[in-house]
Amino acid sequence: MKRLWLPLLLLALTVAPAWADVAADHYNRGNKLFADGQYAEALAAYQAALDSGADDAAVYLNFGNAAFRLNEVGLAIWAYEMGLRLEPRNEDLRFNLRYAGAFMRDEMPPADEVFILRVGRALAGHFTADEALAGAAAGWLLCGLAVLLWGPWRRFRWRVIALGVLGALLLAFFAPIAAANVHRQAVLERAVVVADEVLVRTGPAETAKEAFTVHAGMRLELIETRDDYARVRIPTGFEGWLPTETYRALRRDAE
């Protein structure tokens, strides 16, 4: 039982990174408020830190913990997802996201994918787009270097071949991950429902016919926005319109 609650009680009480001083002040104030059990005030302080330019996994972790303490499950899931975009291997964020997901009212459908696609998706979730791009670039560089050295270093051909093989392996491993992450983070618009319950309608108006209902924590794909409504697609494939105020987009400029 200690393992269950530890991440949710965990605060990143380390020295704040090199943000603007005002953001660091909000962040540190939020930590003190959280430690005192003033979760609503702590949440507001973390939000102020984000609004002031803080973009760090520790802030999103603490933001999510404060939101969870206030039973704002959707807001907590959004925060943990945002943190994982920066540190995809952060075990506290990953555990807290799974834990908060257990409190969702909507069940996420299992992915209907073949084994190799599931493995690829899991691997992609362990690297940021920048990390995967760096790995693919290193592989490309090693392959190019092997080609350049093939003539001058012919007597060391096995070493050159090994260099080329290493580069090819790096390229084959990281290039698909980089493509998937760039698409997910830079092309595909994603969001999380933060309102407790939302009616999704067939059109961008309050008078439009009701299509279905979603609840806090549901992941969405944003298709288009019109006035104060967005057309979204949920994991089951159904589409509809909901108010933009009921979700938070999974991108830095959407807070």
BELNOR-V64239 format. One record per pair of residues at least 6 apart in sequence whose ideal C-beta (glycine too) atoms are under 8 Angstrom apart, sorted by the first residue. I is the first residue (numbers start at 1). J is the second residue. If there is no record, write none. Layout:
i=I j=J
i=I j=J
This chain:
i=4 j=99
i=7 j=65
i=7 j=92
i=7 j=95
i=7 j=96
i=7 j=99
i=8 j=65
i=8 j=68
i=8 j=69
i=8 j=96
i=8 j=99
i=9 j=65
i=10 j=61
i=10 j=65
i=10 j=92
i=11 j=31
i=11 j=34
i=11 j=35
i=11 j=62
i=11 j=65
i=12 j=31
i=12 j=58
i=12 j=59
i=12 j=61
i=12 j=62
i=13 j=31
i=14 j=58
i=16 j=23
i=16 j=24
i=16 j=27
i=16 j=28
i=16 j=54
i=17 j=24
i=17 j=56
i=17 j=58
i=19 j=27
i=19 j=49
i=19 j=52
i=19 j=53
i=19 j=54
i=19 j=55
i=19 j=56
i=20 j=52
i=20 j=53
i=22 j=52
i=23 j=48
i=23 j=49
i=23 j=50
i=23 j=52
i=23 j=53
i=23 j=54
i=24 j=49
i=24 j=54
i=26 j=45
i=26 j=46
i=26 j=48
i=26 j=49
i=26 j=52
i=26 j=54
i=27 j=45
i=27 j=46
i=27 j=49
i=27 j=54
i=27 j=58
i=27 j=59
i=27 j=62
i=29 j=45
i=30 j=42
i=30 j=43
i=30 j=44
i=30 j=45
i=30 j=46
i=30 j=48
i=30 j=49
i=30 j=62
i=30 j=63
i=30 j=66
i=31 j=42
i=31 j=62
i=33 j=39
i=33 j=41
i=33 j=42
i=33 j=45
i=34 j=42
i=34 j=62
i=34 j=65
i=34 j=66
i=39 j=66
i=39 j=69
i=39 j=70
i=40 j=66
i=40 j=70
i=42 j=62
i=42 j=66
i=43 j=63
i=43 j=66
i=43 j=67
i=43 j=70
i=43 j=72
i=46 j=59
i=46 j=62
i=46 j=63
i=46 j=66
i=47 j=63
i=47 j=255
i=49 j=59
i=50 j=59
i=50 j=63
i=50 j=255
i=51 j=255
i=55 j=86
i=55 j=252
i=56 j=86
i=57 j=83
i=57 j=84
i=57 j=86
i=57 j=87
i=57 j=90
i=57 j=93
i=58 j=83
i=59 j=83
i=60 j=79
i=60 j=80
i=60 j=82
i=60 j=83
i=60 j=86
i=60 j=93
i=61 j=79
i=61 j=80
i=61 j=83
i=61 j=90
i=61 j=92
i=61 j=93
i=61 j=96
i=63 j=75
i=63 j=79
i=64 j=75
i=64 j=76
i=64 j=77
i=64 j=78
i=64 j=79
i=64 j=80
i=64 j=83
i=64 j=93
i=64 j=96
i=64 j=100
i=65 j=76
i=65 j=96
i=67 j=73
i=67 j=75
i=67 j=76
i=67 j=79
i=68 j=76
i=68 j=96
i=68 j=100
i=72 j=194
i=72 j=216
i=73 j=100
i=73 j=103
i=73 j=104
i=73 j=216
i=73 j=217
i=74 j=192
i=74 j=193
i=74 j=194
i=74 j=195
i=74 j=196
i=74 j=215
i=74 j=216
i=74 j=217
i=74 j=218
i=75 j=194
i=75 j=216
i=75 j=248
i=76 j=96
i=76 j=100
i=77 j=97
i=77 j=100
i=77 j=101
i=77 j=104
i=77 j=192
i=77 j=216
i=77 j=217
i=78 j=192
i=78 j=194
i=78 j=248
i=78 j=250
i=80 j=93
i=80 j=96
i=80 j=97
i=80 j=100
i=81 j=97
i=81 j=192
i=81 j=250
i=82 j=250
i=82 j=252
i=83 j=90
i=83 j=93
i=84 j=90
i=84 j=93
i=84 j=94
i=84 j=97
i=84 j=125
i=85 j=128
i=85 j=185
i=85 j=250
i=86 j=128
i=87 j=93
i=87 j=128
i=88 j=125
i=88 j=126
i=88 j=127
i=88 j=128
i=89 j=126
i=100 j=217
i=101 j=108
i=101 j=217
i=103 j=217
i=104 j=215
i=104 j=216
i=104 j=217
i=104 j=218
i=105 j=197
i=105 j=215
i=105 j=216
i=105 j=217
i=106 j=214
i=106 j=215
i=106 j=217
i=106 j=218
i=108 j=219
i=108 j=235
i=109 j=235
i=109 j=236
i=111 j=117
i=111 j=118
i=111 j=121
i=113 j=121
i=120 j=176
i=120 j=177
i=120 j=180
i=121 j=180
i=123 j=177
i=124 j=132
i=124 j=177
i=124 j=180
i=124 j=181
i=124 j=184
i=127 j=135
i=127 j=174
i=127 j=177
i=127 j=181
i=128 j=181
i=129 j=178
i=129 j=181
i=129 j=182
i=129 j=185
i=129 j=186
i=132 j=174
i=132 j=177
i=132 j=178
i=132 j=181
i=133 j=174
i=133 j=178
i=133 j=182
i=134 j=174
i=135 j=170
i=135 j=173
i=135 j=174
i=135 j=177
i=135 j=178
i=136 j=170
i=136 j=171
i=136 j=174
i=136 j=175
i=136 j=177
i=136 j=178
i=138 j=167
i=138 j=170
i=138 j=174
i=139 j=166
i=139 j=167
i=139 j=168
i=139 j=169
i=139 j=170
i=139 j=171
i=139 j=172
i=139 j=173
i=139 j=174
i=139 j=175
i=140 j=167
i=140 j=171
i=141 j=167
i=142 j=163
i=142 j=164
i=142 j=166
i=142 j=167
i=142 j=170
i=143 j=164
i=143 j=167
i=143 j=168
i=143 j=171
i=144 j=167
i=145 j=163
i=145 j=167
i=146 j=160
i=146 j=161
i=146 j=163
i=146 j=164
i=146 j=167
i=147 j=164
i=149 j=156
i=149 j=160
i=149 j=163
i=150 j=157
i=150 j=160
i=153 j=159
i=153 j=160
i=154 j=160
i=184 j=190
i=188 j=221
i=189 j=221
i=189 j=222
i=189 j=223
i=189 j=249
i=189 j=251
i=190 j=219
i=190 j=220
i=190 j=221
i=190 j=222
i=190 j=249
i=190 j=250
i=191 j=219
i=191 j=220
i=191 j=221
i=191 j=222
i=191 j=230
i=191 j=232
i=191 j=247
i=191 j=248
i=191 j=249
i=191 j=250
i=191 j=254
i=192 j=217
i=192 j=218
i=192 j=219
i=192 j=220
i=192 j=247
i=192 j=248
i=192 j=250
i=193 j=214
i=193 j=215
i=193 j=216
i=193 j=217
i=193 j=218
i=193 j=220
i=193 j=242
i=193 j=246
i=193 j=247
i=194 j=216
i=194 j=246
i=194 j=247
i=194 j=248
i=195 j=216
i=195 j=245
i=195 j=246
i=195 j=247
i=196 j=215
i=196 j=216
i=197 j=213
i=197 j=214
i=197 j=215
i=197 j=216
i=198 j=213
i=198 j=214
i=198 j=215
i=198 j=242
i=198 j=243
i=198 j=246
i=198 j=247
i=199 j=210
i=199 j=213
i=199 j=242
i=200 j=210
i=200 j=211
i=200 j=212
i=200 j=213
i=200 j=214
i=200 j=232
i=200 j=238
i=200 j=240
i=200 j=241
i=200 j=242
i=201 j=208
i=201 j=209
i=201 j=210
i=201 j=211
i=201 j=240
i=201 j=241
i=201 j=242
i=202 j=208
i=202 j=209
i=202 j=210
i=202 j=211
i=202 j=240
i=202 j=241
i=203 j=209
i=203 j=241
i=204 j=226
i=204 j=227
i=204 j=229
i=204 j=231
i=204 j=241
i=205 j=229
i=205 j=241
i=208 j=241
i=211 j=238
i=211 j=240
i=212 j=238
i=212 j=240
i=214 j=220
i=214 j=234
i=214 j=242
i=218 j=234
i=219 j=234
i=219 j=235
i=220 j=232
i=220 j=233
i=220 j=234
i=220 j=247
i=221 j=232
i=221 j=233
i=221 j=234
i=222 j=230
i=222 j=231
i=222 j=232
i=222 j=249
i=223 j=230
i=223 j=231
i=223 j=232
i=223 j=233
i=223 j=239
i=224 j=230
i=224 j=231
i=225 j=231
i=225 j=244
i=226 j=241
i=228 j=243
i=228 j=244
i=228 j=245
i=229 j=241
i=229 j=242
i=229 j=243
i=229 j=244
i=230 j=241
i=230 j=242
i=230 j=243
i=230 j=244
i=230 j=247
i=231 j=239
i=231 j=240
i=231 j=241
i=232 j=239
i=232 j=240
i=232 j=241
i=232 j=242
i=232 j=247
i=233 j=239
i=248 j=254
i=248 j=255
